[in-house]
Amino acid sequence: MHIRTRHLRARWVGVAIASALCALVAFGGAASGAPSKQLADTITVDSLPIANALPLDLGIQKGFFAKQNIEIKKQILQSGNDIALAMANKNGDIGYIGYVPAILARTQGIPMTIVAASEVEATSEADNWQNVLVKGSSSIRSPKDLAGKTIAVNALKGVGELVIRASLKKLGVDPNSIKLVVLPFPQMRSALNSGQVDAIHAPEPFLSQGLNLDGDRIVLAPGPVLGKYWPNGGYVALEDWTKRNPGLTKRFRTAMNQSVLYAQNHPDEVRAMLPPGTQGVRLPVWSPFIDRAQLLTLAKDMKEFGIITTLPNFTKLVPTTVKTGKPVVKAKAKKKKKK
């Protein structure tokens, strides 16, 4: 009886030890062999309520940012100047912004640096997504008729003011003869319809809404006048943020570059994200490349029109980590001729 009891005790002790070892191995395997996923890094992105900011949303949907272990938190503002001010006040990590307000901020002591490119304008009035509109009944028939007229832009010293003045000068119209009124993009159509302004500088989806719903007309396509694939906007951060977060900056750039390329090659998926009735809008040309020569010309135009007093440090504005060169535009497939 005593011997049997000792055997039973030994057996239960062995089972207990084996169970403990199994638990230890399982715990150790979870801790070392299969580590739990790290919490995603959250980036607050200040953005604008316009169609050309959609690659960010598409990239989130496609998991490009999740793959880089990034979670995006968006804040919507009304202009690039608003975004620059918000970022200067540490309200946002990265901003989607026009290059004009980015350069302006840089020369005013806000050390903006480009972390990723986004989009450029197109090549003609027919395919450009950001143009100057007038009412269908307006007596304004050409750019020269804009002299002395009131044009709505979303901000002073922003993209709209610069491209309008620079393109008018190139066309032989006095760029200082126009009057600019600041209005948020969503309010521009009603201001034009009511006669509050003579013309509006409208991006999509407001451009197509004006053309298709209000019967407006395009009277000037500033970007294509200045040059093919004229640089418009990208994603910027403050220098100290990128220095504190070099790895995170690189991961964001990787995901953003992937997002703009995907958007450029899958326009139907971008259109599906637009509100009902606006899927037929003109889309920007999205590209991860920045044309340094055109960007320098843009900065020189800003100086000429008094938007800035000195040129920015381009080495710091456009670091070598950002791709530079001409936009890569996917060519349309040619239809085969029937034999």
C-alpha positions as CSV (number, residue, x, y, z in Angstrom):
1,M,0.0,0.0,0.0
2,H,2.8,2.4,0.9
3,I,4.7,1.5,-2.3
4,R,1.5,2.1,-4.4
5,T,1.0,5.5,-2.8
6,R,4.5,6.5,-3.5
7,H,4.1,5.5,-7.2
8,L,0.8,7.5,-7.5
9,R,2.5,10.6,-5.9
10,A,5.4,10.3,-8.3
11,R,3.0,10.0,-11.2
12,W,1.0,13.1,-10.3
13,V,4.2,15.1,-9.6
14,G,5.5,14.1,-13.1
15,V,2.2,15.2,-14.7
16,A,2.4,18.5,-12.8
17,I,5.9,19.1,-13.9
18,A,5.1,18.2,-17.5
19,S,2.1,20.6,-17.5
20,A,4.2,23.4,-16.0
21,L,6.9,22.8,-18.7
22,C,4.3,22.9,-21.4
23,A,2.9,26.2,-20.1
24,L,6.4,27.6,-19.8
25,V,7.2,26.6,-23.4
26,A,4.0,28.0,-24.7
27,F,4.5,31.3,-22.9
28,G,8.1,31.5,-23.9
29,G,7.1,30.8,-27.5
30,A,4.6,33.6,-27.5
31,A,7.0,36.0,-26.0
32,S,10.1,35.3,-28.2
33,G,9.3,33.0,-31.1
34,A,6.0,34.8,-32.1
35,P,6.1,38.4,-30.7
36,S,2.9,40.3,-30.5
37,K,2.4,43.0,-33.2
38,Q,3.7,46.4,-32.2
39,L,1.1,49.2,-31.9
40,A,0.9,51.3,-35.1
41,D,2.4,54.7,-35.2
42,T,-0.3,57.4,-35.5
43,I,0.3,60.3,-37.9
44,T,-2.0,63.2,-37.9
45,V,-2.4,64.5,-41.5
46,D,-3.9,68.0,-42.1
47,S,-5.7,67.8,-45.4
48,L,-8.1,69.7,-47.8
49,P,-11.7,68.9,-48.9
50,I,-10.8,68.4,-52.6
51,A,-10.6,65.4,-54.9
52,N,-6.9,65.4,-55.4
53,A,-6.3,64.5,-51.7
54,L,-8.0,61.2,-52.3
55,P,-4.9,59.0,-52.8
56,L,-4.3,59.2,-49.1
57,D,-7.8,57.7,-48.4
58,L,-7.3,55.1,-51.1
59,G,-3.9,54.2,-49.7
60,I,-5.5,53.7,-46.3
61,Q,-8.2,51.5,-47.8
62,K,-5.7,49.4,-49.7
63,G,-3.6,48.8,-46.6
64,F,-0.5,50.6,-47.9
65,F,-0.1,52.5,-44.6
66,A,-1.1,49.5,-42.4
67,K,1.7,47.6,-44.2
68,Q,4.1,50.3,-42.9
69,N,2.5,50.0,-39.5
70,I,1.0,53.5,-39.7
71,E,-2.4,54.7,-38.6
72,I,-3.6,57.9,-40.2
73,K,-5.7,60.5,-38.4
74,K,-7.1,63.1,-40.7
75,Q,-8.0,66.8,-40.0
76,I,-9.7,68.8,-42.7
77,L,-8.9,72.5,-43.1
78,Q,-9.8,75.0,-45.9
79,S,-6.5,76.2,-47.3
80,G,-2.8,75.4,-47.4
81,N,-2.1,78.6,-45.4
82,D,-4.4,77.3,-42.7
83,I,-2.5,74.0,-42.7
84,A,0.9,75.7,-42.5
85,L,-0.3,77.7,-39.5
86,A,-1.8,74.6,-37.8
87,M,1.5,72.7,-38.3
88,A,3.5,75.6,-36.9
89,N,1.3,75.4,-33.8
90,K,2.0,71.6,-33.6
91,N,-1.5,70.8,-34.7
92,G,-0.7,68.1,-37.2
93,D,2.4,66.0,-38.1
94,I,2.2,66.1,-41.9
95,G,0.2,68.4,-44.1
96,Y,-1.2,68.0,-47.6
97,I,-0.5,71.4,-49.0
98,G,0.2,73.3,-52.2
99,Y,3.8,74.1,-52.9
100,V,3.0,77.8,-52.9
101,P,1.9,78.0,-49.2
102,A,4.8,75.5,-48.4
103,I,7.3,77.8,-49.9
104,L,5.7,80.9,-48.3
105,A,5.8,79.2,-44.9
106,R,9.5,78.2,-45.4
107,T,10.5,81.8,-46.1
108,Q,8.5,83.1,-43.1
109,G,10.4,81.0,-40.6
110,I,8.2,77.9,-40.6
111,P,10.8,75.2,-41.6
112,M,8.6,73.1,-44.0
113,T,10.2,70.2,-45.8
114,I,8.6,68.0,-48.5
115,V,8.3,64.4,-47.5
116,A,6.3,63.1,-50.5
117,A,5.0,64.5,-53.8
118,S,1.3,64.2,-54.7
119,E,0.0,65.8,-57.9
120,V,0.6,68.1,-60.9
121,E,-1.8,69.9,-63.2
122,A,-2.6,68.5,-66.6
123,T,-1.6,69.7,-70.1
124,S,-4.6,71.6,-71.5
125,E,-7.9,73.3,-70.6
126,A,-9.8,70.2,-71.7
127,D,-8.2,67.9,-69.2
128,N,-7.0,70.2,-66.4
129,W,-8.8,69.7,-63.0
130,Q,-8.3,73.2,-61.6
131,N,-9.4,76.2,-63.7
132,V,-11.0,79.6,-63.6
133,L,-14.8,79.5,-64.1
134,V,-17.3,82.2,-65.1
135,K,-21.1,82.0,-65.4
136,G,-22.4,80.8,-68.7
137,S,-24.0,84.1,-69.3
138,S,-20.9,86.2,-68.4
139,S,-19.5,88.7,-70.8
140,I,-16.0,87.4,-69.9
141,R,-15.0,85.3,-73.0
142,S,-11.2,85.1,-72.7
143,P,-8.4,85.6,-70.2
144,K,-8.0,89.3,-71.3
145,D,-11.6,90.0,-70.2
146,L,-10.6,89.1,-66.6
147,A,-8.7,92.4,-66.2
148,G,-10.5,94.5,-63.5
149,K,-12.7,91.5,-62.5
150,T,-13.2,89.9,-59.1
151,I,-12.0,86.3,-58.8
152,A,-12.6,84.0,-55.8
153,V,-9.6,82.0,-54.4
154,N,-9.4,79.9,-51.3
155,A,-6.5,81.9,-49.8
156,L,-4.4,85.0,-50.5
157,K,-0.8,84.2,-51.3
158,G,-1.8,80.7,-52.2
159,V,-1.8,78.4,-55.2
160,G,-4.8,80.2,-56.8
161,E,-3.4,83.7,-56.6
162,L,0.1,82.6,-57.9
163,V,-1.0,80.6,-60.9
164,I,-3.7,83.1,-62.0
165,R,-1.3,86.1,-61.8
166,A,1.6,84.2,-63.5
167,S,-0.6,82.8,-66.3
168,L,-2.2,86.2,-67.0
169,K,1.2,87.8,-67.3
170,K,2.3,85.1,-69.7
171,L,-0.8,85.8,-71.8
172,G,-0.1,89.5,-71.9
173,V,-2.8,90.5,-69.3
174,D,-1.9,92.8,-66.4
175,P,-1.7,90.4,-63.4
176,N,-2.3,93.3,-61.0
177,S,-5.5,94.3,-62.6
178,I,-7.6,91.5,-61.0
179,K,-9.3,91.7,-57.6
180,L,-9.1,88.6,-55.4
181,V,-11.7,87.6,-52.8
182,V,-11.1,84.7,-50.3
183,L,-13.8,82.1,-50.1
184,P,-13.8,78.4,-49.1
185,F,-14.1,76.1,-52.1
186,P,-17.5,74.8,-51.1
187,Q,-18.9,78.4,-51.1
188,M,-17.5,79.5,-54.4
189,R,-20.3,78.3,-56.7
190,S,-23.0,80.1,-54.8
191,A,-20.9,83.3,-54.8
192,L,-20.5,83.0,-58.6
193,N,-24.2,82.3,-59.2
194,S,-25.3,85.2,-57.0
195,G,-22.9,87.7,-58.7
196,Q,-20.8,88.2,-55.6
197,V,-17.7,87.5,-57.8
198,D,-17.1,87.5,-61.5
199,A,-15.0,84.3,-61.6
200,I,-13.8,81.5,-59.3
201,H,-10.6,79.4,-59.2
202,A,-12.1,75.9,-58.7
203,P,-10.5,72.5,-58.3
204,E,-12.5,69.2,-58.5
205,P,-15.1,68.3,-57.6
206,F,-16.3,71.9,-57.6
207,L,-15.1,72.4,-61.2
208,S,-17.3,69.7,-62.6
209,Q,-20.2,70.8,-60.4
210,G,-20.0,74.3,-61.8
211,L,-19.7,73.1,-65.4
212,N,-22.4,70.4,-65.3
213,L,-24.9,71.7,-62.8
214,D,-24.6,75.5,-63.1
215,G,-23.7,75.8,-66.8
216,D,-20.5,77.6,-66.1
217,R,-17.6,78.0,-68.6
218,I,-13.8,77.7,-68.3
219,V,-12.1,81.0,-69.2
220,L,-8.6,80.2,-68.1
221,A,-6.5,77.0,-67.3
222,P,-3.6,78.6,-65.4
223,G,-1.5,75.5,-64.9
224,P,-1.3,74.4,-68.5
225,V,-0.5,78.0,-69.5
226,L,2.5,77.9,-67.3
227,G,3.7,74.5,-68.4
228,K,2.8,70.9,-68.9
229,Y,2.4,69.0,-65.6
230,W,2.8,72.1,-63.5
231,P,3.6,71.2,-59.9
232,N,0.7,71.7,-57.5
233,G,1.0,70.0,-54.1
234,G,2.5,67.4,-51.9
235,Y,2.9,66.3,-48.3
236,V,5.2,68.3,-45.9
237,A,6.3,68.2,-42.3
238,L,8.4,70.4,-40.1
239,E,12.1,69.7,-40.2
240,D,12.4,68.9,-36.5
241,W,9.5,66.3,-36.8
242,T,11.4,64.5,-39.6
243,K,14.6,64.6,-37.7
244,R,12.9,63.1,-34.6
245,N,11.1,60.5,-36.8
246,P,13.4,59.5,-39.7
247,G,12.1,56.0,-39.9
248,L,8.5,57.0,-39.6
249,T,9.0,59.7,-42.3
250,K,10.5,57.1,-44.6
251,R,7.6,54.7,-44.0
252,F,5.1,57.4,-44.7
253,R,6.8,58.3,-47.9
254,T,6.9,54.7,-49.1
255,A,3.1,54.3,-48.4
256,M,2.3,57.7,-50.0
257,N,4.3,57.1,-53.1
258,Q,2.6,53.7,-53.5
259,S,-0.8,55.4,-53.0
260,V,-0.3,58.1,-55.6
261,L,0.9,55.6,-58.2
262,Y,-2.0,53.3,-57.5
263,A,-4.5,56.2,-57.7
264,Q,-2.9,57.3,-61.1
265,N,-3.3,53.8,-62.5
266,H,-6.7,53.0,-61.0
267,P,-8.9,56.1,-61.6
268,D,-12.1,54.1,-61.4
269,E,-11.3,53.3,-57.8
270,V,-10.7,57.0,-57.0
271,R,-14.0,58.0,-58.7
272,A,-15.9,55.4,-56.6
273,M,-14.8,57.3,-53.5
274,L,-16.5,60.5,-54.7
275,P,-20.0,61.6,-53.7
276,P,-22.9,60.4,-56.0
277,G,-23.1,62.5,-59.1
278,T,-19.5,63.6,-59.1
279,Q,-17.8,60.4,-60.4
280,G,-17.2,62.0,-63.8
281,V,-14.9,64.7,-62.4
282,R,-11.5,65.4,-64.0
283,L,-8.8,63.8,-62.0
284,P,-5.3,65.2,-61.3
285,V,-2.1,63.6,-62.6
286,W,-0.7,62.0,-59.5
287,S,3.0,61.3,-59.4
288,P,5.7,60.7,-56.7
289,F,8.1,62.9,-58.7
290,I,8.8,66.6,-58.3
291,D,10.2,68.7,-61.2
292,R,12.8,70.8,-59.4
293,A,13.2,73.2,-62.4
294,Q,9.5,74.0,-62.5
295,L,9.3,74.3,-58.7
296,L,12.1,76.9,-58.9
297,T,10.3,78.8,-61.6
298,L,7.2,78.7,-59.4
299,A,9.2,80.2,-56.5
300,K,10.6,82.9,-58.7
301,D,7.1,83.8,-59.8
302,M,6.1,84.0,-56.1
303,K,8.9,86.5,-55.5
304,E,8.0,88.6,-58.6
305,F,4.4,88.9,-57.4
306,G,5.4,89.8,-53.9
307,I,4.1,86.6,-52.3
308,I,7.7,86.0,-50.9
309,T,10.6,88.4,-50.6
310,T,13.4,85.8,-50.8
311,L,13.8,82.4,-52.4
312,P,13.7,79.4,-50.1
313,N,16.6,77.0,-49.3
314,F,15.7,74.4,-51.9
315,T,18.1,71.8,-50.5
316,K,16.1,71.8,-47.3
317,L,12.7,72.3,-49.0
318,V,13.2,69.3,-51.3
319,P,15.5,66.8,-49.6
320,T,17.3,64.2,-51.7
321,T,15.0,61.5,-50.2
322,V,12.1,62.9,-52.4
323,K,12.0,61.6,-56.0
324,T,12.7,64.3,-58.6
325,G,12.1,64.3,-62.3
326,K,9.3,64.4,-64.8
327,P,5.9,62.8,-63.9
328,V,5.5,59.3,-65.2
329,V,2.1,59.3,-66.9
330,K,0.7,56.0,-68.0
331,A,0.0,56.1,-71.7
332,K,-3.4,55.0,-73.0
333,A,-3.4,51.7,-74.9
334,K,-3.8,52.1,-78.6
335,K,-6.7,50.3,-80.2
336,K,-5.7,47.7,-82.7
337,K,-6.8,48.3,-86.3
338,K,-9.1,45.7,-87.8
339,K,-7.6,43.9,-90.7
